[in-house]
Amino acid sequence: MHLDERRRLAYLDAIGIDVWLPRAAAGTPLEEAVADASPGVAVAAMDWQALRACVAECRLCELANTRTQTVFGVGSPEARWMIVGEAPGAEEDRRGEPFVGRAGKLLDEMLRAVGESRQSVYIANTLKCRPPNNRDPRAEESAACRPYLERQIELVKPAVILAVGRVAAQNLLGSDLPVGRLRGRRHELDGTPLVVTYHPAYLLRSPAQKRKVWSDLCLARTVGREAAA
Ligand code: SF4
């Protein structure tokens, strides 16, 4: 079994076997159940086209029942920066693109400030389907969806990952610390430098934090350059 699949099973195991597996027969061992229910067994070996198709068809967690469509990700497959947010909101769910609307415009501005753009970076979310009423993703949903993001990161091979907002940062780093404690320093995710900053939706409510975000962006630029050197 591939390492990523083992890790995925470990996630599922860690949160209990009570995971929504639509085609799992009662009494089936967890591993077989996941393999049976998941088109993602070979996720770790997929190219972009296969991965995109797999996500579009995914019904691994119950968010499949309420989404309008999956929100895969956008940007350059060879980006130096990878931006990772939480999950699609209402507008993203409608349009099939991450970070649209007012928060998306602010993210675009943030990127422009460091010489990047929506086209030059790669933008994805930890979850590809919208949680109803924008509630926080549940542990089993994050675990089920994680291999897709991991494969996206492997395919892009960014010099730096910018985790925006509490949910993305905590999810990626396996931490329960608030953004205020995670930002301002370099982390690592499977060997890739990772910097945490506030979500643009939060910035719209708290513009006073923009200075901190600017400092996080400068840090990301520095660690990204170091990693690429
Ligand atoms: S959130 Fe992820 S795991 Fe759940 S149905 Fe959507 S694509 Fe599949």
Residues whose N, C-alpha, C, O or C-beta is under 5 A from the ligand:
A	BS01	SF4	V55 C58 R59 L60 C61 L63 A64 L127 K128 C129 E141 A144 C145
